[in-house]
Amino acid sequence: MDQQMNYGSPPEQAMEPVMLKRKIKHSYNTAGIAMILQLLIVLGVSLIAGVVVSSGITARIMQENPGISQAELMQKAQEAGAANAQDPFFANVVNTIGYLFGNIGTFLIMIAALKAFKAKEVFSAPRKAPFAVGGVIGILALQGLSIVIQGVIESVTQMTGVSENMQTMTTFNGDPKLTALIFFYFVIVAPVTEELLCRGFVLNALAPIDRRFALYASSILFGLMHGNFNQIFNGFLLGLLLGYLTLKTGSIFFSIAAHMLANLNAMGMQYLFAYKTDNTTAMLIYAAIVSVIGLVCLVIFIKKNGKVNTDTDTVTSYMIDVPDKKGLTWKAFFTSPAVIAVAVIYIIVAIVSVNSIAG
């Protein structure tokens, strides 16, 4: 009772069992809806950017070619548009803007829609979790493991889970502006906004009655949202530690730091690979060293903090005391229409993104 009073005794606890179940299932649905809304906003921003750029291109062609016929105008506009779409810098600008609006906008909209906790709660001062910094560094071990597994799968199947277009967009080409933009997106924008959405909202929307369930379920959604087979497993694995950090510290600050470190490490290795292809051995040694360091830190961190405690490892005040949780965790999650829709959408996206190594 004291624990419930500390977190404000949410009014949901006074509901009838049927209404309480509906409330919990509703929060699971909102988690899935958040992922769909994020995708729609990103696609919407991309569409708007395409229309604006296309209009600009058409206006420029008309200005440079007075009296041009409609057929010639359409042909030139299509050619210019196709060339612009292949520009990695333009693609990354649109991607960065899209995910800024998508992740932050979805977080704010869904917080207002669920009305179960406040945005400021996810930014509360972290609890003094022992060796939290070790947990941040520990993400390098999981990242190293996922890279090895991914490499084995690709060598066996001769297929990569990332489309050629995505590979081109995230590959360094010597352009300082592109390098700075890729760094800005992957090391700053993505970690901050994805943690805001996935740990700040989704994890908490799934966590009113069982934090352990929420940890695994939110990690599944986090893996799926990447939309390619290279990162679905990787995202799930990293999501487990990011969620664990969030629950143990009661804030998303440490998960943001860990996410930044993981992406910085990945970008650093990709940069070295792009410009130091003749030094593969050194890269492997580096990867092995950081993975071992990460593993040691991870083991110490988890051993010190133990399993997730569903009563004390909380981030927000959204807690509901349900004596009988049967059917209110995994069954409710996997039968949620929104969650099913998320799974179908992103699995289709992942299949489309598969690219043959040989090809």
N, C-alpha and C positions, 0 to 999 in steps of 0.2 A: 504493500500500500504506500509506503514511503517513497519507493521508486517511482510509482505513478504520480505522486504528488510533486516530486521533483521536476517532472516533465509536464506538469499542468493537467494531468488526468483528462486526456482528450474526450470530448463529449460522445464520441462514437461508442465508448464503453457502456453507455446507458441504453443503447439500442437493443431492440429485439434481435435474437440470433439470426433470423432471416435477413433483416435489414443490415446487420453487421456483416454478414457474408457478402451481400451486394456491395457494401462500401469497400470491402477489401478487394473484391474482384474488379471494382471500378478503378481502384488505384493501380492494379496490374494492367488494366486496359490503357490507362493514361500513359503508362511507361511505354507501351507499344506504340500508342498514338504519337508520342513525342518523337520516336525514331522516324515515323512516317512523315510527320510535319517537318522535321529537319530536312529530310530528303526533298520534300516539295519546295521548301524555301530555297534550298541550294539550286534546284532545277529552275525555279522561277527567276532567281538572280541571273543564272546563265542565259535564260531565254531573253530577259530584258537587255542584258549586255549584248547579246547577239543582234537584237533588233536595233539598238542604239548604234552599234558599230556598222551594221548593214546600211542604216539610213545615212550615216556619215560618209560611207564609201560611195553610195549612190550619188549623194550631193556633190562630192568631190569630182566624180567622173563627169557629171553633167556640167560642172563648172569648167573643167579642163577640155571638154569636147562639146562645144555649143552645136546644137542641131543634130546630135547623135540620135539614131533611131532607137525605138523601144527594144528591138531585138538585140542590137549591139550593146545597149545599156545593160540589159539583163545578163548578157554573156560576160561582159567585163566585170560586172558586179559579182557574179558567181565566181569568177576566177580570183578576184581580189579577196572575196570572202573565204574561199578555200585556202588561199595562201595565209591569210590572217589566222585562220583556225589552226594551222599547223605551227604557228609561232609559239614556242614554249613559254616565252615571257608573258604574252597575252593570256595564254591558258592558265598560267599560275596566278596572274592578277585576278582573273575571274574566279578561280578556285578559292583564293584567299578571301575575297569579298563575300563570296557565296557562303563559306563556312563561318565567317564572322557573324553574318546575319542569321544563318541557319541555326548554329549552336546557341548563340546568346539569345536570339529571338525566341527560339523554342523553349529554352529554360524559363524565360520570363512569362511567356504565354501559359505554359503548363503549370507553373507555380500558381498563377492566378486562377487557372481552371480547377486544379485539385483542391486548393484552399485548405490543405492539411498542415502545411508548415510554411515558414517565411524564408525568403531568399537569404536574409542575413544570417540565418542559422548555419548554413553550410560554410560560412566564412568565419565562424567563431574561432577564438584563439585555441590552438591545438592543445589537447591534454598532454601532460608530460609522459608520453609513451617512451619507455626505455629503448635506447638505441634506434630511434626512429630514422636517424640518418643512415643507419645500417640497412634499414628497409629500403630506403631510396637507392642506395648503391646496389642492393640485392637484385634490383630489376635487371641489371646487366647479365646476371646468371641466367635468368629466364629468357632473356633476349638471345643469348648465345645458344641455349638449348633449342629454341624455336628455329634459329637460322640453320642449325645442323639438321634438324628434322626436315625442314623445307628443302635443303640441298639434297638430301637422300631421296625425297619424293620426286624432285625434278629430274634427278639422274636416272631414276627407274622409269618414270613415265615419259620423259623427254617433253614435258609440258610445263610451262610456267603459269602461275595463277594470275599474272598481271598482263593486261593487254599491251600491245606495242605502243599505243598512244600514251598510256600511263607511264611506261618506261621512258619514252621520249620526254615527257613533261617533267619528270623528276630526275633527269640525267644532266649533270653539269657539262656545259659545252665551252667553257672558257670565258663566257660573258660575265663580267663582274656584277652587272645588274641582275642577271638571272640567278647567280650564285647567292647574292644577298637576299633576293626574294624567296628562293627555296629555303634558305636558312630561317628567314623571318616566319614563313608559314609553318614549317615542320617543327621548329624548335620553340616558337613562341605562341603563334596563333592556335595551332592544333592542340598542343597540350593544355593550354588554359581553357579554351572553349569546349573541348571534348570532355575534360574533367568536370567543367561546370554542368554540362548536360548529363553525362553518364554517371558520374559519382554524385554530383550535386543534386540532380533531380531523379534520374532513373533508379539509382540504388536506394534512395530514400522512399520513393514511391512504392518500391517492392518490399520495404523493410518494416512495416508496422507491427507484424507479429513474429517474424523469424528473420534475424539478421544473416544467418548462415545461408538460408535459402536465397535471400536477396543478393548475397555476394556472388553465388554461382549463376543465378538467373541474369543479373545485370552484366556479368562477364560474357554470357552467351550473346546477349544483345549487342554488347560492345564489339565482339568479334564479328558478328554478322554485318554491322553497320559499315565495316570497311569495304564490303562489296567485292572482295577478290580472295581466292583460295590461299594466296600467299599470306594474307593477314587475318583470316578468320580464326585459325588456330592460334596464331601469334597474338591476336587481340584478346582471345579468351584467356590465354595464359597470363599475359601481362595484366589483364583486367582483374584477375584474381588478387594479385599483389596490390594493385592500385586501390581496389575496394577494401582489402585488408588494412592497408595503411589508413584509409579514410575512416573506417570503423574504429580502429584502435586509437587514433588520435582525435576523433570527433571533429575533423575539419578536412577540407579538400586541399589544403596548402601543401602537405607532404606528397600527396598523390600527383599534384601538378609538378612538383620538383622532380619526382621520379619519372614522370612522363617526359619531361623536358630532357632529362639525362639520357633516357632510352633513345629518343629521337636524335639527340645530338650525337650519340655514339653511332647510330645508324647512318646519319648524314656524313659523319667524319670518315667512316669506313668506305662509304660510296665515293666520297671525294678522293680518297687515297686510291681507290680502285680505278677511278677515271683517269688519274694522272700518274699512277705508279703501278701500271699493269705488269711491269717486269719484276715486281717485288712482292709476289704472292705469298712467299714464305714468311716475310716480315709481317704481312697482314694477318696470317694465320696465328703467328706467335702472339701478336697484339690481341687478337680475339680470344685466344686461350687464356692469356694473363688476366684480362679484364673479367672474363667469365669466372675464373677461379676466385678472384678477389670478391666479385659479386656473390658467389656461392657462399663463401665464408661469412660475409656480412648478412646474407639472407638467413642462413642457419642460426646465427646468433640472435638475430632479430625475432624470428619465429619462436625459437626456444624460450626467449625471455618473455614474449607476450602471449604465447599459447594460442589455443583455439578462440574463435570468435564467441564471445559471451552475448547471448541474445538479449540479456537484460541490461547490461552495462555498456556494451560497445555500441553506442548510439551517436548519431550526428544531429538529428533534429528531434523535436518534441513529438513527432508522429509515432506514438506507441499505443498499441491496442492489446489488452490482455484477453486472449481467447483460450479458454480451457481446452477445447477440442480443436486442434489445428488440421485434422484430417480433411483432405480435400481443399484446403485453403492455401496450399503452397504450390507444389508442382502440378497437381491436377488442374487447379484453377489457372495457373500460368500457361500450361500447354493447350488449354481449351479456350484461352482468351482470343477472341476474333482479331484483335489488334496485333497480338504477338504472332499469330499464325500468318497474318498478312505481311508482317515484317520479315518473317522467315522466308516466305515464298518470294517476295520482292528481291531480297538481297541474295538469295541462292540463284535466282535467275540472272541477276547482275553479275554474280561471280562466274557463272557458266559462260556468259557472253565474254567475260574478260579473259578467259583462258587463251593462252597463246602458245603455239608450238615452238619449241626451241630450235628444232631443225628447220622450221619454216622461216 
